[in-house]
Amino acid sequence: KTRRGRGKARNEVLLSKQKRSRRMKANDRERNRMHHLNSALDALRSVLPTFPDDAKLTKIETLRFAHNYIWALTQSLRLA
């Protein structure tokens, strides 16, 4: 019985290490995903028209502005 108890403790330690390892890998994936998303948003901001004193647009502001800008360009092509 004593031996089983030690084995169980070892298994719990291994499971804890596995969970920690999985969590660290998931955190790395999420960090990379956010890095790529932020890079894409920066690229989008760089092609949108801006005004000299404007602060950096937030993520949602960037997406809304891009949507409205594309809509306006589409409308101008329809009227041309």
mmCIF file of the N, C-alpha and C atoms, coordinates in Angstrom:
data_MODEL
# 
_entry.id   MODEL 
# 
loop_
_atom_site.group_PDB 
_atom_site.id 
_atom_site.type_symbol 
_atom_site.label_atom_id 
_atom_site.label_alt_id 
_atom_site.label_comp_id 
_atom_site.label_asym_id 
_atom_site.label_entity_id 
_atom_site.label_seq_id 
_atom_site.pdbx_PDB_ins_code 
_atom_site.Cartn_x 
_atom_site.Cartn_y 
_atom_site.Cartn_z 
_atom_site.occupancy 
_atom_site.B_iso_or_equiv 
_atom_site.pdbx_formal_charge 
_atom_site.auth_seq_id 
_atom_site.auth_comp_id 
_atom_site.auth_asym_id 
_atom_site.auth_atom_id 
_atom_site.pdbx_PDB_model_num 
ATOM 1   N N  . LYS A 1 1  ? 0.817   -1.198 0.000   1.00 0.00 ? 1  LYS A N  1 
ATOM 2   C CA . LYS A 1 1  ? 0.000   0.000  0.000   1.00 0.00 ? 1  LYS A CA 1 
ATOM 3   C C  . LYS A 1 1  ? 0.859   1.259  0.000   1.00 0.00 ? 1  LYS A C  1 
ATOM 4   N N  . THR A 1 2  ? 1.939   1.233  0.725   1.00 0.00 ? 2  THR A N  1 
ATOM 5   C CA . THR A 1 2  ? 2.811   2.399  0.784   1.00 0.00 ? 2  THR A CA 1 
ATOM 6   C C  . THR A 1 2  ? 3.380   2.698  -0.593  1.00 0.00 ? 2  THR A C  1 
ATOM 7   N N  . ARG A 1 3  ? 3.728   1.643  -1.293  1.00 0.00 ? 3  ARG A N  1 
ATOM 8   C CA . ARG A 1 3  ? 4.308   1.827  -2.615  1.00 0.00 ? 3  ARG A CA 1 
ATOM 9   C C  . ARG A 1 3  ? 3.306   2.460  -3.580  1.00 0.00 ? 3  ARG A C  1 
ATOM 10  N N  . ARG A 1 4  ? 2.062   2.035  -3.524  1.00 0.00 ? 4  ARG A N  1 
ATOM 11  C CA . ARG A 1 4  ? 1.041   2.629  -4.387  1.00 0.00 ? 4  ARG A CA 1 
ATOM 12  C C  . ARG A 1 4  ? 0.897   4.122  -4.115  1.00 0.00 ? 4  ARG A C  1 
ATOM 13  N N  . GLY A 1 5  ? 0.953   4.472  -2.863  1.00 0.00 ? 5  GLY A N  1 
ATOM 14  C CA . GLY A 1 5  ? 0.834   5.875  -2.484  1.00 0.00 ? 5  GLY A CA 1 
ATOM 15  C C  . GLY A 1 5  ? 1.931   6.722  -3.108  1.00 0.00 ? 5  GLY A C  1 
ATOM 16  N N  . ARG A 1 6  ? 3.155   6.208  -3.108  1.00 0.00 ? 6  ARG A N  1 
ATOM 17  C CA . ARG A 1 6  ? 4.264   6.949  -3.713  1.00 0.00 ? 6  ARG A CA 1 
ATOM 18  C C  . ARG A 1 6  ? 4.092   7.056  -5.221  1.00 0.00 ? 6  ARG A C  1 
ATOM 19  N N  . GLY A 1 7  ? 3.649   5.977  -5.822  1.00 0.00 ? 7  GLY A N  1 
ATOM 20  C CA . GLY A 1 7  ? 3.432   5.998  -7.268  1.00 0.00 ? 7  GLY A CA 1 
ATOM 21  C C  . GLY A 1 7  ? 2.364   6.998  -7.652  1.00 0.00 ? 7  GLY A C  1 
ATOM 22  N N  . LYS A 1 8  ? 1.344   7.063  -6.832  1.00 0.00 ? 8  LYS A N  1 
ATOM 23  C CA . LYS A 1 8  ? 0.267   8.012  -7.098  1.00 0.00 ? 8  LYS A CA 1 
ATOM 24  C C  . LYS A 1 8  ? 0.785   9.445  -6.992  1.00 0.00 ? 8  LYS A C  1 
ATOM 25  N N  . ALA A 1 9  ? 1.614   9.691  -5.996  1.00 0.00 ? 9  ALA A N  1 
ATOM 26  C CA . ALA A 1 9  ? 2.186   11.029 -5.825  1.00 0.00 ? 9  ALA A CA 1 
ATOM 27  C C  . ALA A 1 9  ? 3.056   11.381 -7.026  1.00 0.00 ? 9  ALA A C  1 
ATOM 28  N N  . ARG A 1 10 ? 3.827   10.416 -7.503  1.00 0.00 ? 10 ARG A N  1 
ATOM 29  C CA . ARG A 1 10 ? 4.662   10.663 -8.685  1.00 0.00 ? 10 ARG A CA 1 
ATOM 30  C C  . ARG A 1 10 ? 3.797   10.966 -9.898  1.00 0.00 ? 10 ARG A C  1 
ATOM 31  N N  . ASN A 1 11 ? 2.716   10.193 -10.056 1.00 0.00 ? 11 ASN A N  1 
ATOM 32  C CA . ASN A 1 11 ? 1.813   10.439 -11.183 1.00 0.00 ? 11 ASN A CA 1 
ATOM 33  C C  . ASN A 1 11 ? 1.201   11.829 -11.098 1.00 0.00 ? 11 ASN A C  1 
ATOM 34  N N  . GLU A 1 12 ? 0.841   12.253 -9.887  1.00 0.00 ? 12 GLU A N  1 
ATOM 35  C CA . GLU A 1 12 ? 0.267   13.583 -9.720  1.00 0.00 ? 12 GLU A CA 1 
ATOM 36  C C  . GLU A 1 12 ? 1.282   14.662 -10.067 1.00 0.00 ? 12 GLU A C  1 
ATOM 37  N N  . VAL A 1 13 ? 2.543   14.436 -9.708  1.00 0.00 ? 13 VAL A N  1 
ATOM 38  C CA . VAL A 1 13 ? 3.605   15.386 -10.042 1.00 0.00 ? 13 VAL A CA 1 
ATOM 39  C C  . VAL A 1 13 ? 3.784   15.436 -11.557 1.00 0.00 ? 13 VAL A C  1 
ATOM 40  N N  . LEU A 1 14 ? 3.787   14.267 -12.196 1.00 0.00 ? 14 LEU A N  1 
ATOM 41  C CA . LEU A 1 14 ? 3.921   14.224 -13.653 1.00 0.00 ? 14 LEU A CA 1 
ATOM 42  C C  . LEU A 1 14 ? 2.747   14.912 -14.329 1.00 0.00 ? 14 LEU A C  1 
ATOM 43  N N  . LEU A 1 15 ? 1.534   14.656 -13.834 1.00 0.00 ? 15 LEU A N  1 
ATOM 44  C CA . LEU A 1 15 ? 0.361   15.311 -14.404 1.00 0.00 ? 15 LEU A CA 1 
ATOM 45  C C  . LEU A 1 15 ? 0.446   16.816 -14.232 1.00 0.00 ? 15 LEU A C  1 
ATOM 46  N N  . SER A 1 16 ? 0.908   17.253 -13.078 1.00 0.00 ? 16 SER A N  1 
ATOM 47  C CA . SER A 1 16 ? 1.055   18.679 -12.823 1.00 0.00 ? 16 SER A CA 1 
ATOM 48  C C  . SER A 1 16 ? 2.060   19.294 -13.794 1.00 0.00 ? 16 SER A C  1 
ATOM 49  N N  . LYS A 1 17 ? 3.165   18.599 -14.028 1.00 0.00 ? 17 LYS A N  1 
ATOM 50  C CA . LYS A 1 17 ? 4.173   19.090 -14.971 1.00 0.00 ? 17 LYS A CA 1 
ATOM 51  C C  . LYS A 1 17 ? 3.614   19.116 -16.392 1.00 0.00 ? 17 LYS A C  1 
ATOM 52  N N  . GLN A 1 18 ? 2.846   18.093 -16.756 1.00 0.00 ? 18 GLN A N  1 
ATOM 53  C CA . GLN A 1 18 ? 2.244   18.054 -18.086 1.00 0.00 ? 18 GLN A CA 1 
ATOM 54  C C  . GLN A 1 18 ? 1.255   19.199 -18.270 1.00 0.00 ? 18 GLN A C  1 
ATOM 55  N N  . LYS A 1 19 ? 0.441   19.443 -17.244 1.00 0.00 ? 19 LYS A N  1 
ATOM 56  C CA . LYS A 1 19 ? -0.528  20.538 -17.322 1.00 0.00 ? 19 LYS A CA 1 
ATOM 57  C C  . LYS A 1 19 ? 0.187   21.878 -17.466 1.00 0.00 ? 19 LYS A C  1 
ATOM 58  N N  . ARG A 1 20 ? 1.246   22.053 -16.693 1.00 0.00 ? 20 ARG A N  1 
ATOM 59  C CA . ARG A 1 20 ? 2.016   23.293 -16.764 1.00 0.00 ? 20 ARG A CA 1 
ATOM 60  C C  . ARG A 1 20 ? 2.636   23.455 -18.147 1.00 0.00 ? 20 ARG A C  1 
ATOM 61  N N  . SER A 1 21 ? 3.171   22.355 -18.686 1.00 0.00 ? 21 SER A N  1 
ATOM 62  C CA . SER A 1 21 ? 3.775   22.385 -20.015 1.00 0.00 ? 21 SER A CA 1 
ATOM 63  C C  . SER A 1 21 ? 2.731   22.722 -21.080 1.00 0.00 ? 21 SER A C  1 
ATOM 64  N N  . ARG A 1 22 ? 1.559   22.090 -20.984 1.00 0.00 ? 22 ARG A N  1 
ATOM 65  C CA . ARG A 1 22 ? 0.475   22.382 -21.936 1.00 0.00 ? 22 ARG A CA 1 
ATOM 66  C C  . ARG A 1 22 ? 0.049   23.840 -21.843 1.00 0.00 ? 22 ARG A C  1 
ATOM 67  N N  . ARG A 1 23 ? -0.057  24.340 -20.619 1.00 0.00 ? 23 ARG A N  1 
ATOM 68  C CA . ARG A 1 23 ? -0.475  25.726 -20.400 1.00 0.00 ? 23 ARG A CA 1 
ATOM 69  C C  . ARG A 1 23 ? 0.544   26.686 -20.996 1.00 0.00 ? 23 ARG A C  1 
ATOM 70  N N  . MET A 1 24 ? 1.842   26.392 -20.808 1.00 0.00 ? 24 MET A N  1 
ATOM 71  C CA . MET A 1 24 ? 2.897   27.249 -21.358 1.00 0.00 ? 24 MET A CA 1 
ATOM 72  C C  . MET A 1 24 ? 2.857   27.243 -22.883 1.00 0.00 ? 24 MET A C  1 
ATOM 73  N N  . LYS A 1 25 ? 2.617   26.077 -23.476 1.00 0.00 ? 25 LYS A N  1 
ATOM 74  C CA . LYS A 1 25 ? 2.520   25.995 -24.935 1.00 0.00 ? 25 LYS A CA 1 
ATOM 75  C C  . LYS A 1 25 ? 1.303   26.763 -25.435 1.00 0.00 ? 25 LYS A C  1 
ATOM 76  N N  . ALA A 1 26 ? 0.188   26.637 -24.728 1.00 0.00 ? 26 ALA A N  1 
ATOM 77  C CA . ALA A 1 26 ? -1.026  27.370 -25.109 1.00 0.00 ? 26 ALA A CA 1 
ATOM 78  C C  . ALA A 1 26 ? -0.793  28.872 -24.987 1.00 0.00 ? 26 ALA A C  1 
ATOM 79  N N  . ASN A 1 27 ? -0.103  29.287 -23.941 1.00 0.00 ? 27 ASN A N  1 
ATOM 80  C CA . ASN A 1 27 ? 0.213   30.706 -23.769 1.00 0.00 ? 27 ASN A CA 1 
ATOM 81  C C  . ASN A 1 27 ? 1.095   31.210 -24.909 1.00 0.00 ? 27 ASN A C  1 
ATOM 82  N N  . ASP A 1 28 ? 2.067   30.402 -25.314 1.00 0.00 ? 28 ASP A N  1 
ATOM 83  C CA . ASP A 1 28 ? 2.937   30.775 -26.435 1.00 0.00 ? 28 ASP A CA 1 
ATOM 84  C C  . ASP A 1 28 ? 2.139   30.910 -27.728 1.00 0.00 ? 28 ASP A C  1 
ATOM 85  N N  . ARG A 1 29 ? 1.232   29.962 -27.961 1.00 0.00 ? 29 ARG A N  1 
ATOM 86  C CA . ARG A 1 29 ? 0.404   30.039 -29.172 1.00 0.00 ? 29 ARG A CA 1 
ATOM 87  C C  . ARG A 1 29 ? -0.448  31.303 -29.163 1.00 0.00 ? 29 ARG A C  1 
ATOM 88  N N  . GLU A 1 30 ? -1.040  31.600 -28.017 1.00 0.00 ? 30 GLU A N  1 
ATOM 89  C CA . GLU A 1 30 ? -1.879  32.799 -27.904 1.00 0.00 ? 30 GLU A CA 1 
ATOM 90  C C  . GLU A 1 30 ? -1.048  34.071 -28.085 1.00 0.00 ? 30 GLU A C  1 
ATOM 91  N N  . ARG A 1 31 ? 0.143   34.089 -27.519 1.00 0.00 ? 31 ARG A N  1 
ATOM 92  C CA . ARG A 1 31 ? 1.030   35.241 -27.671 1.00 0.00 ? 31 ARG A CA 1 
ATOM 93  C C  . ARG A 1 31 ? 1.375   35.443 -29.145 1.00 0.00 ? 31 ARG A C  1 
ATOM 94  N N  . ASN A 1 32 ? 1.688   34.360 -29.849 1.00 0.00 ? 32 ASN A N  1 
ATOM 95  C CA . ASN A 1 32 ? 2.004   34.443 -31.279 1.00 0.00 ? 32 ASN A CA 1 
ATOM 96  C C  . ASN A 1 32 ? 0.787   34.876 -32.086 1.00 0.00 ? 32 ASN A C  1 
ATOM 97  N N  . ARG A 1 33 ? -0.379  34.360 -31.736 1.00 0.00 ? 33 ARG A N  1 
ATOM 98  C CA . ARG A 1 33 ? -1.606  34.746 -32.433 1.00 0.00 ? 33 ARG A CA 1 
ATOM 99  C C  . ARG A 1 33 ? -1.851  36.247 -32.288 1.00 0.00 ? 33 ARG A C  1 
ATOM 100 N N  . MET A 1 34 ? -1.704  36.747 -31.071 1.00 0.00 ? 34 MET A N  1 
ATOM 101 C CA . MET A 1 34 ? -1.920  38.176 -30.831 1.00 0.00 ? 34 MET A CA 1 
ATOM 102 C C  . MET A 1 34 ? -0.858  39.020 -31.531 1.00 0.00 ? 34 MET A C  1 
ATOM 103 N N  . HIS A 1 35 ? 0.374   38.526 -31.576 1.00 0.00 ? 35 HIS A N  1 
ATOM 104 C CA . HIS A 1 35 ? 1.437   39.248 -32.279 1.00 0.00 ? 35 HIS A CA 1 
ATOM 105 C C  . HIS A 1 35 ? 1.096   39.367 -33.764 1.00 0.00 ? 35 HIS A C  1 
ATOM 106 N N  . HIS A 1 36 ? 0.638   38.274 -34.362 1.00 0.00 ? 36 HIS A N  1 
ATOM 107 C CA . HIS A 1 36 ? 0.273   38.295 -35.782 1.00 0.00 ? 36 HIS A CA 1 
ATOM 108 C C  . HIS A 1 36 ? -0.932  39.201 -36.019 1.00 0.00 ? 36 HIS A C  1 
ATOM 109 N N  . LEU A 1 37 ? -1.906  39.140 -35.134 1.00 0.00 ? 37 LEU A N  1 
ATOM 110 C CA . LEU A 1 37 ? -3.083  40.001 -35.258 1.00 0.00 ? 37 LEU A CA 1 
ATOM 111 C C  . LEU A 1 37 ? -2.686  41.471 -35.166 1.00 0.00 ? 37 LEU A C  1 
ATOM 112 N N  . ASN A 1 38 ? -1.844  41.808 -34.196 1.00 0.00 ? 38 ASN A N  1 
ATOM 113 C CA . ASN A 1 38 ? -1.403  43.195 -34.047 1.00 0.00 ? 38 ASN A CA 1 
ATOM 114 C C  . ASN A 1 38 ? -0.586  43.657 -35.248 1.00 0.00 ? 38 ASN A C  1 
ATOM 115 N N  . SER A 1 39 ? 0.226   42.778 -35.802 1.00 0.00 ? 39 SER A N  1 
ATOM 116 C CA . SER A 1 39 ? 0.996   43.122 -37.004 1.00 0.00 ? 39 SER A CA 1 
ATOM 117 C C  . SER A 1 39 ? 0.069   43.388 -38.181 1.00 0.00 ? 39 SER A C  1 
ATOM 118 N N  . ALA A 1 40 ? -0.960  42.562 -38.320 1.00 0.00 ? 40 ALA A N  1 
ATOM 119 C CA . ALA A 1 40 ? -1.925  42.753 -39.405 1.00 0.00 ? 40 ALA A CA 1 
ATOM 120 C C  . ALA A 1 40 ? -2.684  44.068 -39.227 1.00 0.00 ? 40 ALA A C  1 
ATOM 121 N N  . LEU A 1 41 ? -3.058  44.387 -38.001 1.00 0.00 ? 41 LEU A N  1 
ATOM 122 C CA . LEU A 1 41 ? -3.753  45.653 -37.749 1.00 0.00 ? 41 LEU A CA 1 
ATOM 123 C C  . LEU A 1 41 ? -2.841  46.847 -38.023 1.00 0.00 ? 41 LEU A C  1 
ATOM 124 N N  . ASP A 1 42 ? -1.570  46.737 -37.686 1.00 0.00 ? 42 ASP A N  1 
ATOM 125 C CA . ASP A 1 42 ? -0.617  47.807 -37.996 1.00 0.00 ? 42 ASP A CA 1 
ATOM 126 C C  . ASP A 1 42 ? -0.492  47.997 -39.504 1.00 0.00 ? 42 ASP A C  1 
ATOM 127 N N  . ALA A 1 43 ? -0.460  46.888 -40.245 1.00 0.00 ? 43 ALA A N  1 
ATOM 128 C CA . ALA A 1 43 ? -0.388  46.976 -41.705 1.00 0.00 ? 43 ALA A CA 1 
ATOM 129 C C  . ALA A 1 43 ? -1.648  47.636 -42.259 1.00 0.00 ? 43 ALA A C  1 
ATOM 130 N N  . LEU A 1 44 ? -2.793  47.295 -41.707 1.00 0.00 ? 44 LEU A N  1 
ATOM 131 C CA . LEU A 1 44 ? -4.052  47.910 -42.136 1.00 0.00 ? 44 LEU A CA 1 
ATOM 132 C C  . LEU A 1 44 ? -4.046  49.403 -41.829 1.00 0.00 ? 44 LEU A C  1 
ATOM 133 N N  . ARG A 1 45 ? -3.603  49.782 -40.630 1.00 0.00 ? 45 ARG A N  1 
ATOM 134 C CA . ARG A 1 45 ? -3.533  51.203 -40.260 1.00 0.00 ? 45 ARG A CA 1 
ATOM 135 C C  . ARG A 1 45 ? -2.646  51.975 -41.226 1.00 0.00 ? 45 ARG A C  1 
ATOM 136 N N  . SER A 1 46 ? -1.591  51.334 -41.700 1.00 0.00 ? 46 SER A N  1 
ATOM 137 C CA . SER A 1 46 ? -0.630  52.029 -42.567 1.00 0.00 ? 46 SER A CA 1 
ATOM 138 C C  . SER A 1 46 ? -1.210  52.383 -43.931 1.00 0.00 ? 46 SER A C  1 
ATOM 139 N N  . VAL A 1 47 ? -2.270  51.702 -44.363 1.00 0.00 ? 47 VAL A N  1 
ATOM 140 C CA . VAL A 1 47 ? -2.853  52.011 -45.673 1.00 0.00 ? 47 VAL A CA 1 
ATOM 141 C C  . VAL A 1 47 ? -4.133  52.827 -45.571 1.00 0.00 ? 47 VAL A C  1 
ATOM 142 N N  . LEU A 1 48 ? -4.589  53.094 -44.360 1.00 0.00 ? 48 LEU A N  1 
ATOM 143 C CA . LEU A 1 48 ? -5.779  53.921 -44.189 1.00 0.00 ? 48 LEU A CA 1 
ATOM 144 C C  . LEU A 1 48 ? -5.372  55.386 -44.158 1.00 0.00 ? 48 LEU A C  1 
ATOM 145 N N  . PRO A 1 49 ? -6.216  56.260 -44.720 1.00 0.00 ? 49 PRO A N  1 
ATOM 146 C CA . PRO A 1 49 ? -5.895  57.693 -44.659 1.00 0.00 ? 49 PRO A CA 1 
ATOM 147 C C  . PRO A 1 49 ? -5.946  58.175 -43.206 1.00 0.00 ? 49 PRO A C  1 
ATOM 148 N N  . THR A 1 50 ? -4.997  59.033 -42.858 1.00 0.00 ? 50 THR A N  1 
ATOM 149 C CA . THR A 1 50 ? -4.952  59.557 -41.490 1.00 0.00 ? 50 THR A CA 1 
ATOM 150 C C  . THR A 1 50 ? -4.803  61.067 -41.515 1.00 0.00 ? 50 THR A C  1 
ATOM 151 N N  . PHE A 1 51 ? -4.992  61.663 -40.377 1.00 0.00 ? 51 PHE A N  1 
ATOM 152 C CA . PHE A 1 51 ? -4.810  63.093 -40.218 1.00 0.00 ? 51 PHE A CA 1 
ATOM 153 C C  . PHE A 1 51 ? -3.587  63.306 -39.334 1.00 0.00 ? 51 PHE A C  1 
ATOM 154 N N  . PRO A 1 52 ? -2.873  64.419 -39.511 1.00 0.00 ? 52 PRO A N  1 
ATOM 155 C CA . PRO A 1 52 ? -1.578  64.607 -38.843 1.00 0.00 ? 52 PRO A CA 1 
ATOM 156 C C  . PRO A 1 52 ? -1.577  64.401 -37.325 1.00 0.00 ? 52 PRO A C  1 
ATOM 157 N N  . ASP A 1 53 ? -2.560  64.938 -36.612 1.00 0.00 ? 53 ASP A N  1 
ATOM 158 C CA . ASP A 1 53 ? -2.515  64.885 -35.149 1.00 0.00 ? 53 ASP A CA 1 
ATOM 159 C C  . ASP A 1 53 ? -3.286  63.709 -34.563 1.00 0.00 ? 53 ASP A C  1 
ATOM 160 N N  . ASP A 1 54 ? -3.709  62.780 -35.394 1.00 0.00 ? 54 ASP A N  1 
ATOM 161 C CA . ASP A 1 54 ? -4.491  61.650 -34.890 1.00 0.00 ? 54 ASP A CA 1 
ATOM 162 C C  . ASP A 1 54 ? -3.635  60.711 -34.050 1.00 0.00 ? 54 ASP A C  1 
ATOM 163 N N  . ALA A 1 55 ? -4.227  60.254 -32.962 1.00 0.00 ? 55 ALA A N  1 
ATOM 164 C CA . ALA A 1 55 ? -3.570  59.223 -32.156 1.00 0.00 ? 55 ALA A CA 1 
ATOM 165 C C  . ALA A 1 55 ? -3.789  57.878 -32.852 1.00 0.00 ? 55 ALA A C  1 
ATOM 166 N N  . LYS A 1 56 ? -3.032  56.888 -32.456 1.00 0.00 ? 56 LYS A N  1 
ATOM 167 C CA . LYS A 1 56 ? -3.176  55.550 -33.028 1.00 0.00 ? 56 LYS A CA 1 
ATOM 168 C C  . LYS A 1 56 ? -4.587  55.033 -32.753 1.00 0.00 ? 56 LYS A C  1 
ATOM 169 N N  . LEU A 1 57 ? -5.222  54.522 -33.800 1.00 0.00 ? 57 LEU A N  1 
ATOM 170 C CA . LEU A 1 57 ? -6.570  53.981 -33.649 1.00 0.00 ? 57 LEU A CA 1 
ATOM 171 C C  . LEU A 1 57 ? -6.533  52.678 -32.851 1.00 0.00 ? 57 LEU A C  1 
ATOM 172 N N  . THR A 1 58 ? -7.583  52.437 -32.078 1.00 0.00 ? 58 THR A N  1 
ATOM 173 C CA . THR A 1 58 ? -7.693  51.161 -31.377 1.00 0.00 ? 58 THR A CA 1 
ATOM 174 C C  . THR A 1 58 ? -7.996  50.072 -32.402 1.00 0.00 ? 58 THR A C  1 
ATOM 175 N N  . LYS A 1 59 ? -8.003  48.841 -31.964 1.00 0.00 ? 59 LYS A N  1 
ATOM 176 C CA . LYS A 1 59 ? -8.289  47.728 -32.871 1.00 0.00 ? 59 LYS A CA 1 
ATOM 177 C C  . LYS A 1 59 ? -9.675  47.865 -33.477 1.00 0.00 ? 59 LYS A C  1 
ATOM 178 N N  . ILE A 1 60 ? -10.672 48.099 -32.639 1.00 0.00 ? 60 ILE A N  1 
ATOM 179 C CA . ILE A 1 60 ? -12.043 48.194 -33.149 1.00 0.00 ? 60 ILE A CA 1 
ATOM 180 C C  . ILE A 1 60 ? -12.210 49.437 -34.013 1.00 0.00 ? 60 ILE A C  1 
ATOM 181 N N  . GLU A 1 61 ? -11.570 50.538 -33.638 1.00 0.00 ? 61 GLU A N  1 
ATOM 182 C CA . GLU A 1 61 ? -11.642 51.752 -34.454 1.00 0.00 ? 61 GLU A CA 1 
ATOM 183 C C  . GLU A 1 61 ? -11.013 51.517 -35.822 1.00 0.00 ? 61 GLU A C  1 
ATOM 184 N N  . THR A 1 62 ? -9.907  50.791 -35.851 1.00 0.00 ? 62 THR A N  1 
ATOM 185 C CA . THR A 1 62 ? -9.238  50.477 -37.116 1.00 0.00 ? 62 THR A CA 1 
ATOM 186 C C  . THR A 1 62 ? -10.154 49.661 -38.018 1.00 0.00 ? 62 THR A C  1 
ATOM 187 N N  . LEU A 1 63 ? -10.782 48.632 -37.465 1.00 0.00 ? 63 LEU A N  1 
ATOM 188 C CA . LEU A 1 63 ? -11.671 47.783 -38.264 1.00 0.00 ? 63 LEU A CA 1 
ATOM 189 C C  . LEU A 1 63 ? -12.892 48.561 -38.755 1.00 0.00 ? 63 LEU A C  1 
ATOM 190 N N  . ARG A 1 64 ? -13.475 49.369 -37.894 1.00 0.00 ? 64 ARG A N  1 
ATOM 191 C CA . ARG A 1 64 ? -14.637 50.167 -38.303 1.00 0.00 ? 64 ARG A CA 1 
ATOM 192 C C  . ARG A 1 64 ? -14.260 51.193 -39.359 1.00 0.00 ? 64 ARG A C  1 
ATOM 193 N N  . PHE A 1 65 ? -13.123 51.850 -39.161 1.00 0.00 ? 65 PHE A N  1 
ATOM 194 C CA . PHE A 1 65 ? -12.676 52.846 -40.127 1.00 0.00 ? 65 PHE A CA 1 
ATOM 195 C C  . PHE A 1 65 ? -12.405 52.193 -41.480 1.00 0.00 ? 65 PHE A C  1 
ATOM 196 N N  . ALA A 1 66 ? -11.748 51.034 -41.470 1.00 0.00 ? 66 ALA A N  1 
ATOM 197 C CA . ALA A 1 66 ? -11.463 50.317 -42.718 1.00 0.00 ? 66 ALA A CA 1 
ATOM 198 C C  . ALA A 1 66 ? -12.761 49.923 -43.411 1.00 0.00 ? 66 ALA A C  1 
ATOM 199 N N  . HIS A 1 67 ? -13.720 49.432 -42.651 1.00 0.00 ? 67 HIS A N  1 
ATOM 200 C CA . HIS A 1 67 ? -15.020 49.062 -43.215 1.00 0.00 ? 67 HIS A CA 1 
ATOM 201 C C  . HIS A 1 67 ? -15.681 50.271 -43.874 1.00 0.00 ? 67 HIS A C  1 
ATOM 202 N N  . ASN A 1 68 ? -15.728 51.379 -43.166 1.00 0.00 ? 68 ASN A N  1 
ATOM 203 C CA . ASN A 1 68 ? -16.353 52.591 -43.703 1.00 0.00 ? 68 ASN A CA 1 
ATOM 204 C C  . ASN A 1 68 ? -15.589 53.136 -44.903 1.00 0.00 ? 68 ASN A C  1 
ATOM 205 N N  . TYR A 1 69 ? -14.271 53.064 -44.859 1.00 0.00 ? 69 TYR A N  1 
ATOM 206 C CA . TYR A 1 69 ? -13.448 53.551 -45.960 1.00 0.00 ? 69 TYR A CA 1 
ATOM 207 C C  . TYR A 1 69 ? -13.677 52.712 -47.219 1.00 0.00 ? 69 TYR A C  1 
ATOM 208 N N  . ILE A 1 70 ? -13.722 51.404 -47.065 1.00 0.00 ? 70 ILE A N  1 
ATOM 209 C CA . ILE A 1 70 ? -13.993 50.520 -48.208 1.00 0.00 ? 70 ILE A CA 1 
ATOM 210 C C  . ILE A 1 70 ? -15.386 50.796 -48.760 1.00 0.00 ? 70 ILE A C  1 
ATOM 211 N N  . TRP A 1 71 ? -16.358 50.998 -47.871 1.00 0.00 ? 71 TRP A N  1 
ATOM 212 C CA . TRP A 1 71 ? -17.721 51.312 -48.315 1.00 0.00 ? 71 TRP A CA 1 
ATOM 213 C C  . TRP A 1 71 ? -17.723 52.620 -49.107 1.00 0.00 ? 71 TRP A C  1 
ATOM 214 N N  . ALA A 1 72 ? -17.022 53.640 -48.606 1.00 0.00 ? 72 ALA A N  1 
ATOM 215 C CA . ALA A 1 72 ? -16.974 54.939 -49.289 1.00 0.00 ? 72 ALA A CA 1 
ATOM 216 C C  . ALA A 1 72 ? -16.300 54.809 -50.653 1.00 0.00 ? 72 ALA A C  1 
ATOM 217 N N  . LEU A 1 73 ? -15.228 54.047 -50.731 1.00 0.00 ? 73 LEU A N  1 
ATOM 218 C CA . LEU A 1 73 ? -14.555 53.841 -52.019 1.00 0.00 ? 73 LEU A CA 1 
ATOM 219 C C  . LEU A 1 73 ? -15.471 53.116 -53.000 1.00 0.00 ? 73 LEU A C  1 
ATOM 220 N N  . THR A 1 74 ? -16.199 52.134 -52.508 1.00 0.00 ? 74 THR A N  1 
ATOM 221 C CA . THR A 1 74 ? -17.146 51.398 -53.349 1.00 0.00 ? 74 THR A CA 1 
ATOM 222 C C  . THR A 1 74 ? -18.223 52.331 -53.884 1.00 0.00 ? 74 THR A C  1 
ATOM 223 N N  . GLN A 1 75 ? -18.736 53.188 -53.019 1.00 0.00 ? 75 GLN A N  1 
ATOM 224 C CA . GLN A 1 75 ? -19.766 54.142 -53.435 1.00 0.00 ? 75 GLN A CA 1 
ATOM 225 C C  . GLN A 1 75 ? -19.227 55.115 -54.479 1.00 0.00 ? 75 GLN A C  1 
ATOM 226 N N  . SER A 1 76 ? -18.008 55.572 -54.297 1.00 0.00 ? 76 SER A N  1 
ATOM 227 C CA . SER A 1 76 ? -17.438 56.516 -55.262 1.00 0.00 ? 76 SER A CA 1 
ATOM 228 C C  . SER A 1 76 ? -17.224 55.848 -56.618 1.00 0.00 ? 76 SER A C  1 
ATOM 229 N N  . LEU A 1 77 ? -16.907 54.556 -56.635 1.00 0.00 ? 77 LEU A N  1 
ATOM 230 C CA . LEU A 1 77 ? -16.763 53.840 -57.905 1.00 0.00 ? 77 LEU A CA 1 
ATOM 231 C C  . LEU A 1 77 ? -18.116 53.661 -58.588 1.00 0.00 ? 77 LEU A C  1 
ATOM 232 N N  . ARG A 1 78 ? -19.141 53.427 -57.805 1.00 0.00 ? 78 ARG A N  1 
ATOM 233 C CA . ARG A 1 78 ? -20.480 53.267 -58.375 1.00 0.00 ? 78 ARG A CA 1 
ATOM 234 C C  . ARG A 1 78 ? -20.978 54.556 -59.008 1.00 0.00 ? 78 ARG A C  1 
ATOM 235 N N  . LEU A 1 79 ? -20.620 55.679 -58.416 1.00 0.00 ? 79 LEU A N  1 
ATOM 236 C CA . LEU A 1 79 ? -21.082 56.972 -58.909 1.00 0.00 ? 79 LEU A CA 1 
ATOM 237 C C  . LEU A 1 79 ? -20.240 57.484 -60.069 1.00 0.00 ? 79 LEU A C  1 
ATOM 238 N N  . ALA A 1 80 ? -19.070 56.906 -60.260 1.00 0.00 ? 80 ALA A N  1 
ATOM 239 C CA . ALA A 1 80 ? -18.160 57.387 -61.307 1.00 0.00 ? 80 ALA A CA 1 
ATOM 240 C C  . ALA A 1 80 ? -18.593 56.955 -62.686 1.00 0.00 ? 80 ALA A C  1 
# 
